[in-house]
Amino acid sequence: MQNILVTGAAGNIASRLRKLLKGAYSTIRWSDIRRPVEIKTNEDFVSADLVDYAQVEKIVQGVEGVIHLGGHSVEGPWPTILDANIIGSYNLFEAAYRGGVKRVVFASSNHSVGFYPRDRKIGVDVTVRPDSRYGLSKAFGEALGAFYADKHGLRVACIRIGNVNDAPLDQRRLSIWLKPEDLVQLIRIGLEHPGIRYEIFYGCSDNEATWWDNSNARKFGYRPEGKAEDFRMQALETQKSLPPDPIGDRYQGGSFCSEEYDAK
C-alpha cells in the first residue's frame, strides 16, 4: 500500500492528516472541490466534485487505497446531503472498484447510531439508528462499503468517528473524543491490516466514559493512546456554560437528536 488518495482535503481532519501521515506512504493524493490554502505546490492535489462521476474516476486513477473523508460534514438540507454524501459516496466506491483500488477507509460517524441512549453501551453489530439526514447518509455509506466488499471483494473499513480534537471540549465529548494520532492508527489498520475484509470500528480513544464497545478494533491491533479522563475537569467546567438539552442530553448523538425533534 504505497499510493493513497484522501478526499475531503479541505476539511479539519484532512488538515491534521497532512502532518500525521507524512512519510507513511510513498504518494498521497489530496482532493476536494476546492484547493485548501495550506496545500503546498509540491503536493499532489486534484480538484474534484464527488457528484461528477468522471471527476471521481480521475482522482482514483493509480491509487491503491482511499481515505474517504469527502462530503458534507454536518447536518444539512436533503438536496445537499443527497449530492455530497449519498451520490458522492456511491461514485467514490464505484469508481474505486472499477479503477482497481484495493482498499477504502470510509469516514462514517457516531451519528449513524446517534439515537441510542447514553445509558446503553453498544458494539458494532447493532442496528443503525441515525439521528439526522447526515447520520442517515453515513449509514448508507457503511452499507455501500459492505456491498462492495461482499459483491466485489473491495476491502473496506468504516470508522464511526466521534470527535477529533486535541482534547474533549465538554461532557459529551468525554465519551466520544478521538485523539488525532489514534485516528491515524485506525486508518492505517484499515489500509494495511491483512485481515480486513469489511469491518466497522468506533473512532474513539481510550475513554473511561465511552458508550461504545470497540473490541472489534482492538482485535485488529488498535491500542489508543488518548485518554479523555485526563481532561475531565476542563470539559466539565465548559459544560457548565452550555444550556440544558433535554433531548440531546438523553441520546448519544447530542444536539443532532434534538434538532427538529418532534416525536411524541
C-alpha positions in Angstrom: 0.0 0.0 0.0 2.0 2.9 -1.3 -0.3 5.3 -3.3 -3.1 6.8 -1.3 -6.0 9.2 -2.1 -7.5 11.4 0.6 -10.8 13.0 -0.3 -12.2 16.0 1.7 -8.7 17.6 1.7 -10.0 21.0 2.7 -11.6 19.7 5.9 -10.3 19.8 9.5 -9.5 16.1 9.7 -7.6 16.1 6.5 -5.6 19.1 7.5 -4.4 17.1 10.5 -3.7 14.0 8.5 -1.4 16.0 6.2 1.0 16.3 9.1 0.4 12.9 10.8 0.6 10.8 7.6 3.7 12.5 6.3 6.2 9.8 5.3 3.7 6.9 5.9 3.1 6.3 2.2 5.1 6.9 -1.0 2.5 9.1 -2.6 -0.6 10.8 -1.1 -3.0 12.5 -3.5 -5.3 15.1 -1.9 -8.7 16.0 -3.4 -11.5 18.4 -2.7 -13.9 20.6 -4.6 -11.7 23.5 -3.7 -8.0 23.7 -3.1 -7.0 24.0 0.6 -4.9 27.1 1.2 -2.3 25.2 3.1 -1.6 22.7 0.3 1.9 23.2 -1.0 2.8 23.5 -4.6 4.8 20.3 -4.5 1.9 18.2 -3.1 -0.3 16.1 -5.3 -3.7 17.8 -5.3 -6.5 17.2 -7.8 -9.7 19.1 -7.6 -12.9 17.1 -8.0 -16.6 17.3 -7.3 -17.8 14.0 -5.9 -21.1 14.4 -7.7 -19.4 14.2 -11.1 -18.5 10.5 -11.7 -16.0 11.4 -14.4 -14.1 13.6 -12.0 -14.1 10.8 -9.3 -12.8 8.4 -11.9 -9.9 10.7 -12.5 -8.8 11.1 -8.8 -8.8 7.3 -8.1 -6.5 6.5 -11.1 -3.3 4.8 -10.0 -4.1 4.7 -6.3 -4.2 1.5 -4.1 -6.1 2.9 -1.1 -8.6 5.6 -0.4 -9.3 7.5 2.8 -12.8 8.9 2.0 -13.4 12.0 4.2 -15.2 14.0 1.5 -18.8 15.2 1.7 -21.0 17.4 3.8 -19.7 17.0 7.4 -22.7 18.3 9.4 -26.5 18.2 9.2 -27.9 19.9 6.1 -30.9 20.0 3.8 -31.7 16.8 1.9 -30.5 18.0 -1.5 -27.1 18.9 0.0 -26.8 15.6 1.8 -28.0 13.6 -1.2 -25.5 15.1 -3.6 -22.4 15.3 -1.3 -22.9 12.2 0.8 -25.2 9.8 -1.0 -24.3 10.3 -4.7 -20.8 11.3 -3.8 -20.1 8.2 -1.8 -21.7 5.9 -4.4 -19.5 7.5 -7.1 -16.4 7.0 -4.9 -17.0 3.3 -4.2 -18.0 2.6 -7.8 -15.0 4.4 -9.3 -12.7 2.8 -6.7 -14.0 -0.7 -7.6 -13.8 -0.1 -11.4 -10.4 1.5 -11.1 -8.7 -1.4 -9.3 -8.4 0.3 -5.9 -7.7 -2.3 -3.2 -9.0 -0.7 0.0 -11.3 2.1 1.1 -11.4 3.6 4.6 -14.7 5.2 4.9 -15.2 8.1 7.4 -18.5 7.1 9.0 -19.9 8.9 12.1 -21.2 8.3 15.5 -24.4 10.0 14.2 -25.2 6.8 12.3 -26.1 5.3 15.7 -26.9 8.6 17.5 -30.4 7.7 18.7 -29.1 5.0 21.1 -29.5 6.2 24.7 -26.4 7.2 26.7 -27.0 4.6 29.3 -26.6 1.8 26.8 -23.2 0.6 25.6 -23.3 -0.6 22.0 -21.0 -2.6 19.8 -20.6 -2.6 16.0 -23.3 -5.2 15.4 -26.3 -3.0 16.4 -28.9 -1.8 14.0 -28.2 1.7 12.8 -30.3 4.5 14.4 -29.3 7.7 12.6 -30.0 10.9 14.4 -30.1 13.2 11.3 -30.0 13.2 7.5 -26.3 13.4 7.9 -26.2 10.3 10.1 -28.5 8.6 7.6 -26.0 9.3 4.8 -23.2 7.7 6.9 -25.3 4.6 7.5 -25.8 4.5 3.7 -22.0 4.7 3.3 -21.5 1.8 5.6 -24.0 -0.2 3.6 -22.2 0.8 0.4 -18.9 -0.5 1.9 -20.5 -3.8 2.8 -21.9 -4.2 -0.7 -18.6 -3.6 -2.5 -16.8 -5.8 -0.1 -19.2 -8.7 -0.3 -20.1 -8.4 -4.0 -16.7 -7.3 -5.5 -14.0 -8.0 -2.9 -13.1 -4.4 -2.1 -11.6 -4.3 1.3 -13.4 -1.7 3.5 -13.0 -0.3 7.0 -15.7 2.1 8.3 -14.7 4.3 11.2 -17.7 5.7 13.2 -15.8 8.8 14.2 -16.6 10.5 17.4 -15.0 14.0 17.8 -11.5 14.5 16.5 -9.7 17.2 18.5 -6.7 17.9 20.7 -8.9 17.4 23.8 -12.5 16.7 24.7 -14.4 20.0 25.0 -17.5 19.1 27.0 -19.2 16.3 28.9 -20.5 14.5 25.8 -17.1 14.5 24.2 -15.6 12.9 27.2 -17.3 9.8 25.8 -16.6 10.2 22.1 -13.2 12.0 21.9 -10.7 10.8 19.3 -7.1 11.9 19.6 -5.8 12.6 16.1 -3.0 10.2 16.4 -5.5 7.4 17.3 -7.5 8.2 14.2 -4.3 7.7 12.2 -3.8 4.3 13.9 -7.3 3.2 12.9 -6.8 4.5 9.3 -3.6 2.6 8.9 -5.2 -0.6 10.2 -7.9 -0.2 7.6 -5.3 0.3 4.8 -2.7 -2.2 5.9 -4.0 -5.0 8.1 -4.1 -8.3 6.1 -7.2 -9.5 7.9 -9.5 -6.6 6.8 -12.4 -7.6 4.5 -15.3 -5.5 5.8 -15.1 -4.0 9.3 -16.7 -1.3 11.4 -14.6 0.4 14.1 -15.6 3.2 16.6 -13.4 6.2 16.2 -12.8 6.9 19.9 -9.7 7.0 22.2 -9.3 5.1 25.5 -12.2 7.0 27.1 -13.4 5.8 30.5 -16.9 7.2 29.9 -17.3 5.7 26.4 -20.6 4.4 25.2 -19.0 2.1 22.7 -17.6 -1.4 22.8 -14.6 -1.1 20.5 -13.3 -4.6 21.0 -13.5 -5.2 17.2 -10.9 -2.5 16.6 -8.7 -3.9 19.4 -8.9 -7.3 17.7 -7.0 -5.8 14.8 -4.4 -4.3 17.0 -5.8 -0.9 17.9 -4.2 0.5 21.0 -5.4 4.0 21.6 -3.1 6.5 23.4 -5.5 9.2 24.2 -7.5 9.2 27.5 -10.4 11.7 27.8 -10.3 11.3 31.6 -7.1 13.4 31.6 -9.2 16.4 30.5 -12.3 15.7 32.7 -12.1 18.8 34.9 -11.7 21.2 31.9 -14.5 19.5 30.0 -17.0 19.6 32.9 -16.1 23.3 33.5 -17.0 24.1 30.0 -20.2 22.1 30.3 -21.5 24.4 33.0 -21.8 27.2 30.4 -23.9 25.2 28.0 -27.7 25.3 28.1 -29.5 22.1 29.0 -30.8 20.0 26.2 -33.5 17.6 27.5 -33.5 15.5 24.3 -29.8 15.8 23.2 -28.6 15.0 26.8 -30.5 11.7 26.7 -29.1 10.3 23.4 -25.5 9.7 22.2 -26.0 11.9 19.2 -26.5 15.0 21.3 -27.9 18.1 19.6 -28.2 16.2 16.3 -31.0 14.3 18.0 -32.8 17.3 19.4 -32.7 19.4 16.3 -36.1 19.2 14.5 -37.2 16.6 17.1 -41.0 16.4 17.5 -41.7 12.8 18.4 -44.5 12.3 20.9 
